[in-house]
Amino acid sequence: MRLTRCAAALAFAWLLGGMAPTALAKPPAKDAKAQKDKDKKKDKAKPEAKPAAKVEDRAATDAAASLRKKAAEPAAVQSGRAIALLRGAGALSPDPKVYAELAAAYQRTGQFDLAAHEYRRYASLETDRPRSEAALAKAKDLDEQPRGFAEGAFRAAPATQDAVWAFGEGQKRFKAKKFREAIPFFQAALLLDPGQPGPYRMLGVSFGKIGDKPQEARFLVEYLRVRPDGPIADTIRKQLGKGSGLGSLTIEASYPCDVMINGRDLAGKLTPIKKLAMPAGGYSISLGSDNLHGQWTIRDRVVVEAGKDAVFKLPLGVLQVKLEPWARISVDGKYRGSYEELGLRAGEYKVHLESADGTKVKDATVIIQPGQRFIIDKW
C-alpha cells in the first residue's frame, strides 16, 4: 500500500511538471556524461538571442507611430498625403489600428471600395470582437453607398520626403547585412512614394539575400516596369532570364523620336527600339520630336504579353510650310505654331494658314503620308 501511494504521488508530481520520473534512479556516470554532451550540442545549435533585432523592431514601431502622427495633421489630410503616410506605417507596424485609420482616410476622400477593403482587413486582425464586428458593419454600409462620378478619380499624394527617409533607413540596415530588418523600411518607402524605383530594386535584392526567390523576381520585375532604362535594368533582364513573365516591346516611328513609357523618359534612346524586355502588362507610350515640333501619345495602352513581342508603330509624315511672309499654322482648328516643318500622324487634315500681319490667308486639305513631306510653298 505504501509503495502504491508513493508511485501515485510521483506520477502526480510529474504531471504537474515538478519532477521527471528519470530523476528516481541515478544514471551511470557514462550515460550522464553522454547526456551532458548532448545537451551542450543542443544549446550550441540554438540560435543566440539577438537583442539588436529587438531594438530594430522598436525603431520600426516608433517610425510607424511618427508616420501615423503626421497623417493626422490637417495639411496631410487635406492634400491626400495622409493615405500614403498610413500605408507606409502599415508596412512598418503590425498594429491593426493602422488599417482602421487608413479605411477612414479613404472614406473621407470618397474611395468607398478601398475604405471597405481596409475595414475588412482591420476586422480580420482585430482581436476585440465588438470592434471587429463594427468594422465589418462599416464595410457593409460602404458597399451599399451610392457611387459618385468622382469615384476612382482621387489619387493619393506621395509622401516623397518620408519615402527618402525610410529608404535611407533601409539602406543602413542592408549595409549592416540586416536584410530582414531592412525589408519593412524599403516596403514603407515604396508605399510612401510608389513612383520611386529604388525601393523596388532594393526589395528584390533584399529578398534575394534571404533566399526568397519568388519575391526577389517579383520586385525586380516591378523595377523594370517603373524604370525600364534604369542603371541596372539590363543586368536585371539578364538575371531574370526566360520564364520570368517578361515579354518585349518594339517601338518604331517614321522619323527618330524620343520615347516616354508610362510618363518616364527612356533616357538616351531614340526610335527604333527593338525588343526591349519588359514585364507583362499595359503601357502608355508617348513619342516626341523637337525637330518636328510634335508629341504623340497613343490612345490605347500597348499590352505586353509574357514571351511575346508587342509592336507599336507610329506612321509620321511632315507638313513643310515655305511661305513668304511666314505663316501661323492651325491644324484641324488647333493652333500649332509657326514652324517650317511640323510632324503629323499619317492621315488627312484641314490646315489653316495666316500671315503675321493678317493680310494673307490660306485653307487647304492635306494628306500626310508616312515618311513623306507635304509641301505648301504658295499663298
C-alpha positions as CSV (number, residue, x, y, z in Angstrom):
1,M,0.0,0.0,0.0
2,R,2.8,2.4,0.9
3,L,4.6,1.7,-2.4
4,T,1.4,2.3,-4.3
5,R,0.9,5.7,-2.6
6,C,4.5,6.7,-3.4
7,A,4.2,5.8,-7.0
8,A,0.9,7.7,-7.3
9,A,2.4,10.8,-5.7
10,L,5.4,10.7,-8.0
11,A,3.2,10.3,-11.1
12,F,1.1,13.3,-10.0
13,A,4.3,15.4,-9.4
14,W,5.5,14.5,-12.9
15,L,2.1,15.5,-14.5
16,L,2.5,18.9,-12.8
17,G,6.0,19.2,-14.2
18,G,7.6,19.3,-10.8
19,M,9.7,16.1,-11.3
20,A,10.7,13.8,-14.1
21,P,10.4,10.0,-13.5
22,T,14.0,9.5,-14.6
23,A,15.2,11.5,-11.5
24,L,14.3,8.5,-9.3
25,A,17.3,6.4,-10.5
26,K,20.8,7.8,-10.7
27,P,22.1,7.2,-14.2
28,P,25.5,5.6,-14.6
29,A,28.4,8.1,-14.9
30,K,28.9,7.3,-18.6
31,D,25.3,7.9,-19.5
32,A,25.3,11.2,-17.5
33,K,28.4,12.4,-19.4
34,A,26.8,11.5,-22.7
35,Q,23.6,13.3,-21.8
36,K,25.6,16.4,-20.8
37,D,27.5,16.4,-24.1
38,K,24.2,16.1,-25.9
39,D,22.7,19.0,-24.0
40,K,25.7,21.1,-24.8
41,K,25.4,20.4,-28.6
42,K,21.7,21.2,-28.4
43,D,22.4,24.5,-26.7
44,K,25.0,25.3,-29.2
45,A,22.7,24.6,-32.1
46,K,20.1,27.0,-30.7
47,P,20.3,30.5,-32.3
48,E,21.5,33.1,-29.9
49,A,19.1,35.8,-28.9
50,K,19.7,39.0,-30.8
51,P,18.8,42.0,-28.7
52,A,19.8,44.3,-31.5
53,A,16.9,42.9,-33.6
54,K,14.5,43.9,-30.8
55,V,15.9,47.4,-30.9
56,E,15.4,47.5,-34.7
57,D,11.8,46.3,-34.1
58,R,11.2,49.2,-31.7
59,A,12.8,51.6,-34.3
60,A,10.3,50.4,-36.9
61,T,7.4,50.7,-34.5
62,D,8.5,54.2,-33.5
63,A,8.8,55.1,-37.2
64,A,5.3,53.9,-37.8
65,A,3.9,55.9,-34.9
66,S,5.6,59.0,-36.3
67,L,4.1,58.5,-39.8
68,R,0.6,58.0,-38.2
69,K,1.1,61.2,-36.3
70,K,1.9,63.1,-39.5
71,A,-1.1,61.5,-41.2
72,A,-3.4,63.1,-38.6
73,E,-2.1,66.6,-39.4
74,P,-4.7,68.8,-41.2
75,A,-2.3,69.6,-44.1
76,A,-1.7,65.9,-44.7
77,V,-5.4,65.1,-44.6
78,Q,-6.3,68.0,-47.0
79,S,-3.6,67.1,-49.5
80,G,-4.4,63.4,-49.6
81,R,-0.8,62.7,-48.3
82,A,-2.3,61.0,-45.2
83,I,-3.1,57.9,-47.2
84,A,0.5,57.4,-48.3
85,L,1.7,58.0,-44.8
86,L,-0.7,55.4,-43.3
87,R,0.2,52.9,-46.0
88,G,3.9,53.4,-45.1
89,A,3.1,53.0,-41.4
90,G,1.3,49.7,-42.2
91,A,4.5,48.3,-43.7
92,L,6.4,49.1,-40.5
93,S,3.9,48.1,-37.8
94,P,1.6,45.1,-37.4
95,D,-0.8,47.2,-35.4
96,P,-4.3,46.7,-37.0
97,K,-5.3,50.2,-36.0
98,V,-3.3,51.5,-38.9
99,Y,-5.8,49.8,-41.3
100,A,-8.7,51.3,-39.5
101,E,-7.2,54.8,-39.8
102,L,-6.4,54.1,-43.5
103,A,-10.0,53.0,-44.1
104,A,-11.2,56.3,-42.5
105,A,-8.8,58.2,-44.8
106,Y,-10.1,56.5,-47.9
107,Q,-13.7,57.1,-46.7
108,R,-13.1,60.9,-46.3
109,T,-11.9,61.1,-49.9
110,G,-14.9,59.1,-51.3
111,Q,-12.9,56.0,-52.1
112,F,-15.6,53.7,-50.7
113,D,-14.3,50.4,-52.3
114,L,-10.8,50.9,-50.9
115,A,-12.2,52.0,-47.5
116,A,-14.4,48.9,-47.3
117,H,-11.4,46.7,-48.1
118,E,-9.3,48.3,-45.3
119,Y,-12.1,47.9,-42.8
120,R,-12.3,44.2,-43.6
121,R,-8.5,43.9,-43.3
122,Y,-8.7,45.6,-39.9
123,A,-11.6,43.3,-38.8
124,S,-9.6,40.2,-39.8
125,L,-6.7,41.3,-37.5
126,E,-8.6,42.9,-34.6
127,T,-8.9,40.5,-31.6
128,D,-11.6,42.6,-29.9
129,R,-14.8,41.0,-31.2
130,P,-17.1,44.1,-30.9
131,R,-14.6,46.3,-32.7
132,S,-14.1,43.7,-35.4
133,E,-17.9,43.4,-35.9
134,A,-18.3,47.2,-36.0
135,A,-15.6,47.4,-38.8
136,L,-17.4,44.7,-40.8
137,A,-20.6,46.6,-40.4
138,K,-18.9,49.8,-41.7
139,A,-17.6,47.9,-44.7
140,K,-21.1,46.6,-45.5
141,D,-22.5,50.1,-45.2
142,L,-19.8,51.4,-47.6
143,D,-20.6,48.6,-50.1
144,E,-24.2,49.9,-50.2
145,Q,-23.3,53.6,-50.6
146,P,-24.1,55.1,-54.0
147,R,-21.0,55.8,-56.1
148,G,-20.4,59.4,-57.4
149,F,-18.9,60.3,-60.7
150,A,-15.6,61.2,-59.0
151,E,-15.2,57.6,-57.6
152,G,-11.8,56.4,-58.6
153,A,-10.6,59.8,-59.7
154,F,-8.8,60.6,-56.5
155,R,-5.0,59.9,-56.3
156,A,-3.1,59.8,-53.0
157,A,-0.4,62.4,-52.9
158,P,3.0,60.8,-52.4
159,A,5.0,61.5,-49.2
160,T,8.3,61.8,-51.0
161,Q,10.3,63.2,-48.2
162,D,9.3,60.5,-45.8
163,A,9.9,57.9,-48.5
164,V,13.5,59.2,-48.9
165,W,14.0,58.9,-45.1
166,A,12.5,55.3,-45.0
167,F,14.7,54.2,-47.9
168,G,17.8,55.6,-46.2
169,E,16.9,53.6,-43.0
170,G,16.5,50.5,-45.1
171,Q,19.9,51.2,-46.7
172,K,21.6,51.4,-43.3
173,R,20.3,48.0,-42.3
174,F,21.1,46.5,-45.6
175,K,24.7,47.7,-45.4
176,A,24.9,46.1,-41.9
177,K,23.6,42.9,-43.5
178,K,20.4,43.0,-41.5
179,F,18.4,42.2,-44.6
180,R,15.1,41.1,-42.8
181,E,15.1,44.3,-40.8
182,A,15.7,46.4,-44.0
183,I,12.8,45.0,-45.9
184,P,10.0,46.7,-43.9
185,F,11.7,50.1,-44.4
186,F,12.0,49.5,-48.2
187,Q,8.4,48.4,-48.2
188,A,7.4,51.6,-46.4
189,A,9.4,53.7,-48.9
190,L,7.6,52.0,-51.7
191,L,4.2,52.7,-50.3
192,L,5.0,56.3,-49.3
193,D,6.0,57.1,-52.9
194,P,5.4,54.3,-55.5
195,G,6.9,56.4,-58.3
196,Q,10.5,55.9,-56.9
197,P,12.3,52.9,-58.5
198,G,14.9,52.4,-55.7
199,P,12.7,50.5,-53.3
200,Y,11.6,48.0,-55.9
201,R,15.3,47.3,-56.7
202,M,16.3,47.0,-53.0
203,L,13.4,44.9,-52.1
204,G,14.3,42.5,-54.9
205,V,18.0,42.4,-53.8
206,S,17.0,42.0,-50.1
207,F,14.6,39.1,-50.7
208,G,17.4,37.5,-52.8
209,K,19.7,37.8,-49.8
210,I,17.4,35.9,-47.6
211,G,16.7,33.2,-50.2
212,D,13.1,34.2,-51.2
213,K,13.5,33.8,-55.0
214,P,9.8,34.4,-55.9
215,Q,9.7,37.8,-54.1
216,E,13.1,38.7,-55.5
217,A,11.9,38.2,-59.0
218,R,8.6,40.0,-58.3
219,F,10.2,43.2,-57.2
220,L,13.0,43.2,-59.8
221,V,10.3,42.8,-62.4
222,E,8.4,45.8,-60.9
223,Y,11.7,47.8,-61.0
224,L,11.8,47.2,-64.8
225,R,8.2,48.4,-65.1
226,V,8.9,51.6,-63.3
227,R,12.4,52.2,-64.6
228,P,13.0,50.3,-67.9
229,D,16.1,52.4,-68.6
230,G,17.5,52.3,-65.1
231,P,21.3,51.9,-64.5
232,I,20.9,48.2,-63.7
233,A,17.9,47.4,-65.9
234,D,19.9,45.4,-68.4
235,T,21.6,43.5,-65.6
236,I,18.2,42.6,-64.1
237,R,16.9,41.5,-67.5
238,K,19.8,39.0,-67.8
239,Q,19.3,37.9,-64.2
240,L,15.6,37.2,-64.6
241,G,16.1,35.5,-68.0
242,K,13.4,33.5,-69.6
243,G,10.3,32.2,-67.8
244,S,10.1,35.3,-65.5
245,G,7.0,36.8,-67.0
246,L,8.9,39.1,-69.3
247,G,7.8,40.0,-72.9
248,S,9.3,42.6,-75.1
249,L,8.3,45.9,-76.6
250,T,9.3,47.2,-80.1
251,I,8.7,50.9,-80.8
252,E,9.0,52.3,-84.3
253,A,8.3,55.6,-86.0
254,S,8.9,57.0,-89.5
255,Y,11.4,59.5,-88.0
256,P,13.7,59.3,-84.9
257,C,11.7,60.2,-81.8
258,D,12.3,60.4,-78.1
259,V,10.3,57.9,-76.1
260,M,8.3,58.0,-72.9
261,I,6.9,54.9,-71.2
262,N,4.3,55.4,-68.5
263,G,5.3,59.0,-68.3
264,R,9.1,58.4,-67.8
265,D,11.7,59.3,-70.4
266,L,13.6,56.4,-71.9
267,A,16.8,58.4,-71.5
268,G,19.2,58.5,-74.3
269,K,17.2,56.3,-76.7
270,L,15.5,57.2,-79.9
271,T,13.3,55.1,-82.1
272,P,13.5,52.5,-83.4
273,I,13.7,50.4,-80.2
274,K,13.8,46.7,-80.9
275,K,12.6,44.1,-78.4
276,L,13.1,45.9,-75.2
277,A,12.5,43.2,-72.5
278,M,9.6,44.4,-70.3
279,P,7.2,42.8,-67.7
280,A,3.8,41.7,-68.9
281,G,1.2,44.4,-68.6
282,G,-0.1,47.6,-70.2
283,Y,2.0,50.6,-71.1
284,S,1.2,54.1,-72.3
285,I,3.7,55.3,-74.8
286,S,4.4,58.8,-76.0
287,L,6.8,59.8,-78.8
288,G,8.1,63.3,-79.4
289,S,10.5,65.1,-81.7
290,D,11.9,68.6,-81.1
291,N,12.9,68.8,-84.8
292,L,9.4,68.1,-85.9
293,H,7.7,70.1,-83.1
294,G,5.4,67.3,-82.1
295,Q,4.4,65.0,-79.2
296,W,2.3,61.9,-80.0
297,T,0.6,59.7,-77.4
298,I,-1.3,56.5,-78.3
299,R,-4.9,56.4,-77.4
300,D,-4.9,52.9,-76.1
301,R,-2.3,51.2,-73.9
302,V,0.1,48.8,-75.6
303,V,-0.2,45.4,-73.9
304,V,2.9,43.3,-73.4
305,E,2.4,39.5,-73.0
306,A,4.9,37.2,-71.5
307,G,7.1,35.6,-74.1
308,K,5.8,37.8,-76.9
309,D,6.9,40.9,-78.7
310,A,4.4,43.8,-78.6
311,V,5.0,46.2,-81.6
312,F,3.9,49.8,-81.6
313,K,4.4,51.7,-84.9
314,L,3.9,55.5,-85.3
315,P,3.4,56.5,-89.0
316,L,4.6,60.0,-89.2
317,G,4.8,62.5,-92.1
318,V,5.9,66.1,-92.3
319,L,3.9,69.2,-93.2
320,Q,6.5,71.6,-94.7
321,V,5.5,75.3,-94.9
322,K,7.7,77.5,-97.1
323,L,5.8,80.8,-97.3
324,E,6.8,84.4,-97.5
325,P,5.7,86.1,-95.4
326,W,5.8,83.3,-92.8
327,A,2.5,81.8,-91.5
328,R,0.8,80.8,-88.3
329,I,-0.4,77.2,-88.7
330,S,-3.6,75.7,-87.4
331,V,-4.4,72.0,-87.9
332,D,-8.0,70.8,-87.6
333,G,-8.8,74.0,-85.8
334,K,-5.9,73.8,-83.3
335,Y,-3.1,76.3,-83.4
336,R,0.2,74.5,-83.9
337,G,2.8,77.3,-84.2
338,S,4.8,79.0,-87.0
339,Y,7.3,76.2,-87.9
340,E,8.7,75.4,-91.3
341,E,8.4,71.7,-90.5
342,L,5.6,70.1,-88.5
343,G,5.3,66.4,-87.8
344,L,1.9,64.8,-88.1
345,R,0.5,61.4,-87.9
346,A,-0.4,59.9,-91.3
347,G,-3.9,61.0,-92.3
348,E,-6.0,63.8,-93.7
349,Y,-6.1,67.3,-92.2
350,K,-7.7,70.7,-92.6
351,V,-4.9,73.3,-92.5
352,H,-5.4,77.0,-92.0
353,L,-2.5,79.4,-92.7
354,E,-2.5,83.1,-91.8
355,S,0.3,85.6,-92.2
356,A,1.5,87.5,-89.1
357,D,0.1,90.8,-90.4
358,G,-3.3,89.1,-91.3
359,T,-3.1,90.1,-95.0
360,K,-2.8,86.6,-96.3
361,V,-4.9,83.6,-95.5
362,K,-4.9,80.1,-97.0
363,D,-7.0,77.0,-96.3
364,A,-6.0,73.6,-97.6
365,T,-6.8,69.9,-97.2
366,V,-3.6,67.9,-96.9
367,I,-2.9,64.2,-96.9
368,I,0.1,63.2,-94.9
369,Q,1.9,60.0,-95.9
370,P,4.3,58.0,-93.6
371,G,7.9,59.2,-94.2
372,Q,7.0,61.9,-96.7
373,R,6.7,65.6,-96.8
374,F,3.6,67.6,-97.9
375,I,4.9,71.0,-99.1
376,I,3.0,74.2,-99.1
377,D,5.0,77.0,-100.8
378,K,2.4,79.3,-102.2
379,W,-0.3,81.5,-100.7
